[in-house]
Amino acid sequence: MPQLKIPTPLRPYASGESTLTLEGETVAEILEAMVDLHPQLRKHLFSETGQLRPFVNLFLGEENINQLEGLQTPLEEGDTLLIIPSIAGG
């Protein structure tokens, strides 16, 4: 099963977990399984309309999924998906 790495700021909403092993064949299915397991994550990652928030970046290995097939990017056994929130400041 693919693994999903949770960044430190979101871990309190995922019962402190840093890595989740979830069933799913696409990025969208993994994210849905994640919010089913930890519903508090939904508001931090998705807008009210269900769209992924613009500051949320997802990487499959070193590739941004936006450069692949977006949320429909297929996942294989042993893949690691990373959530990387954008950081702003100045």
Backbone as CSV, one residue per row, in Angstrom:
resi,resn,N_x,N_y,N_z,CA_x,CA_y,CA_z,C_x,C_y,C_z
1,MET,0.833,-1.181,0.000,0.000,0.000,0.000,0.884,1.254,0.000
2,PRO,0.412,2.320,-0.642,1.158,3.575,-0.631,1.178,4.197,0.766
3,GLN,2.212,5.009,0.990,2.331,5.730,2.255,2.154,7.219,1.995
4,LEU,1.598,7.906,2.986,1.397,9.341,2.926,2.131,9.966,4.102
5,LYS,3.076,10.855,3.816,3.844,11.542,4.853,3.097,12.815,5.251
6,ILE,2.870,12.969,6.552,2.147,14.111,7.092,3.175,15.119,7.644
7,PRO,3.111,16.392,7.215,4.065,17.368,7.732,3.764,17.705,9.203
8,THR,4.769,18.147,9.899,4.671,18.428,11.333,3.475,19.309,11.704
9,PRO,3.190,20.410,10.984,2.067,21.260,11.399,0.700,20.560,11.333
10,LEU,0.579,19.519,10.519,-0.708,18.825,10.378,-0.828,17.581,11.261
11,ARG,0.236,17.172,11.882,0.211,15.939,12.686,-0.772,15.973,13.843
12,PRO,-1.001,17.108,14.498,-2.009,17.100,15.570,-3.409,16.704,15.077
13,TYR,-3.683,16.932,13.803,-4.991,16.588,13.229,-5.023,15.161,12.694
14,ALA,-3.874,14.480,12.779,-3.757,13.089,12.324,-3.314,12.201,13.479
15,SER,-3.799,12.517,14.683,-3.473,11.743,15.891,-1.969,11.637,16.115
16,GLY,-1.223,12.661,15.688,0.220,12.681,15.895,1.012,11.834,14.920
17,GLU,0.339,11.197,13.979,1.017,10.317,13.021,1.866,11.116,12.028
18,SER,3.040,10.606,11.704,3.885,11.232,10.693,3.746,10.540,9.339
19,THR,3.328,9.285,9.365,3.161,8.498,8.138,1.895,7.661,8.255
20,LEU,1.108,7.685,7.195,-0.084,6.845,7.129,0.075,5.884,5.960
21,THR,-0.272,4.638,6.181,-0.304,3.660,5.098,-1.767,3.457,4.750
22,LEU,-2.128,3.795,3.509,-3.530,3.837,3.108,-3.758,3.073,1.817
23,GLU,-4.968,2.575,1.675,-5.341,1.895,0.436,-5.851,2.908,-0.567
24,GLY,-5.440,2.738,-1.803,-5.893,3.602,-2.874,-5.015,3.419,-4.093
25,GLU,-5.605,3.663,-5.251,-4.868,3.500,-6.499,-4.479,4.824,-7.131
26,THR,-5.043,5.942,-6.620,-4.706,7.268,-7.124,-4.471,8.197,-5.941
27,VAL,-3.894,9.349,-6.223,-3.682,10.353,-5.176,-5.017,10.737,-4.556
28,ALA,-6.043,10.948,-5.377,-7.369,11.318,-4.862,-7.902,10.270,-3.891
29,GLU,-7.745,8.998,-4.208,-8.242,7.922,-3.335,-7.479,7.895,-2.012
30,ILE,-6.188,8.144,-2.050,-5.387,8.178,-0.827,-5.816,9.347,0.053
31,LEU,-6.036,10.513,-0.562,-6.467,11.674,0.224,-7.842,11.446,0.836
32,GLU,-8.728,10.816,0.111,-10.059,10.523,0.644,-9.958,9.538,1.809
33,ALA,-9.115,8.530,1.671,-8.914,7.572,2.768,-8.327,8.280,3.987
34,MET,-7.446,9.248,3.742,-6.837,9.995,4.839,-7.879,10.796,5.609
35,VAL,-8.750,11.524,4.907,-9.740,12.334,5.616,-10.857,11.484,6.210
36,ASP,-11.083,10.303,5.664,-12.027,9.379,6.302,-11.475,8.934,7.660
37,LEU,-10.174,8.691,7.703,-9.510,8.240,8.921,-9.305,9.389,9.917
38,HIS,-8.990,10.570,9.397,-8.713,11.745,10.231,-9.492,12.937,9.668
39,PRO,-10.784,13.038,9.972,-11.643,14.082,9.378,-11.186,15.516,9.640
40,GLN,-10.461,15.762,10.716,-10.007,17.126,11.013,-9.038,17.656,9.958
41,LEU,-8.413,16.770,9.209,-7.478,17.209,8.165,-8.187,17.853,6.981
42,ARG,-9.450,17.509,6.770,-10.171,18.001,5.587,-10.114,19.532,5.495
43,LYS,-10.441,20.233,6.577,-10.505,21.698,6.521,-9.138,22.341,6.299
44,HIS,-8.078,21.620,6.610,-6.735,22.160,6.413,-6.208,21.925,5.002
45,LEU,-6.775,20.952,4.310,-6.275,20.608,2.975,-7.231,20.951,1.839
46,PHE,-8.537,20.988,2.155,-9.546,21.197,1.116,-10.389,22.429,1.409
47,SER,-10.809,23.114,0.352,-11.700,24.264,0.490,-13.119,23.777,0.781
48,GLU,-14.015,24.724,1.011,-15.418,24.387,1.263,-16.060,23.694,0.060
49,THR,-15.509,23.936,-1.131,-16.046,23.311,-2.345,-15.407,21.959,-2.644
50,GLY,-14.498,21.523,-1.755,-13.879,20.214,-1.930,-12.620,20.210,-2.776
51,GLN,-12.157,21.405,-3.177,-10.944,21.504,-3.984,-9.722,21.545,-3.067
52,LEU,-8.638,20.970,-3.522,-7.384,21.034,-2.777,-6.973,22.500,-2.668
53,ARG,-6.633,22.945,-1.467,-6.250,24.346,-1.268,-4.971,24.648,-2.064
54,PRO,-4.849,25.880,-2.580,-3.711,26.204,-3.445,-2.347,26.123,-2.760
55,PHE,-2.292,26.262,-1.454,-1.006,26.222,-0.761,-0.579,24.808,-0.386
56,VAL,-1.377,23.816,-0.760,-1.046,22.425,-0.458,-0.375,21.814,-1.691
57,ASN,0.857,21.354,-1.502,1.602,20.712,-2.588,1.742,19.235,-2.271
58,LEU,1.553,18.418,-3.272,1.684,16.971,-3.117,2.776,16.474,-4.049
59,PHE,3.676,15.700,-3.471,4.789,15.157,-4.242,4.783,13.643,-4.185
60,LEU,4.981,13.027,-5.325,5.183,11.592,-5.435,6.675,11.433,-5.666
61,GLY,7.371,11.029,-4.627,8.830,11.052,-4.690,9.275,12.497,-4.795
62,GLU,9.980,12.830,-5.859,10.445,14.204,-6.055,9.624,14.961,-7.091
63,GLU,8.547,14.341,-7.577,7.720,14.954,-8.623,6.445,15.550,-8.039
64,ASN,6.203,16.834,-8.324,4.946,17.461,-7.950,3.840,16.794,-8.768
65,ILE,2.755,16.384,-8.119,1.707,15.676,-8.858,1.083,16.546,-9.937
66,ASN,1.216,17.882,-9.817,0.699,18.774,-10.854,1.468,18.608,-12.156
67,GLN,2.694,18.104,-12.085,3.483,17.835,-13.274,3.196,16.427,-13.813
68,LEU,2.422,15.662,-13.070,2.057,14.298,-13.477,0.603,14.329,-13.947
69,GLU,-0.270,13.608,-13.264,-1.681,13.573,-13.650,-2.586,14.174,-12.578
70,GLY,-2.026,15.079,-11.780,-2.811,15.729,-10.735,-3.342,14.711,-9.731
71,LEU,-4.549,14.930,-9.269,-5.145,14.025,-8.287,-5.410,12.634,-8.844
72,GLN,-5.404,12.512,-10.149,-5.619,11.198,-10.773,-4.313,10.449,-11.019
73,THR,-3.212,10.969,-10.495,-1.919,10.295,-10.622,-2.013,8.905,-10.001
74,PRO,-1.693,7.871,-10.762,-1.758,6.511,-10.208,-0.639,6.259,-9.207
75,LEU,-0.947,5.446,-8.213,0.019,5.056,-7.195,0.222,3.558,-7.232
76,GLU,1.427,3.146,-6.885,1.764,1.729,-6.853,2.160,1.328,-5.446
77,GLU,2.202,0.043,-5.226,2.655,-0.512,-3.943,4.010,0.071,-3.591
78,GLY,4.139,0.593,-2.377,5.416,1.120,-1.922,5.682,2.574,-2.271
79,ASP,4.788,3.229,-3.023,4.972,4.648,-3.334,4.831,5.480,-2.064
80,THR,5.523,6.618,-2.039,5.423,7.547,-0.927,4.945,8.889,-1.457
81,LEU,3.835,9.350,-0.914,3.240,10.634,-1.260,3.516,11.591,-0.107
82,LEU,3.989,12.789,-0.424,4.323,13.777,0.600,3.401,14.979,0.488
83,ILE,2.884,15.435,1.626,2.158,16.692,1.687,3.166,17.743,2.115
84,ILE,3.314,18.788,1.285,4.257,19.850,1.607,3.509,21.178,1.512
85,PRO,3.162,21.760,2.666,2.472,23.051,2.628,3.423,24.151,2.202
86,SER,2.906,25.116,1.428,3.709,26.273,1.041,3.970,27.114,2.280
87,ILE,5.123,27.748,2.288,5.488,28.617,3.398,5.641,30.029,2.857
88,ALA,4.956,30.958,3.497,5.044,32.363,3.091,5.642,33.173,4.220
89,GLY,6.196,34.249,3.869,6.766,35.120,4.883,7.596,36.203,4.236
90,GLY,8.175,36.995,5.063,8.976,38.046,4.463,9.770,38.797,5.473
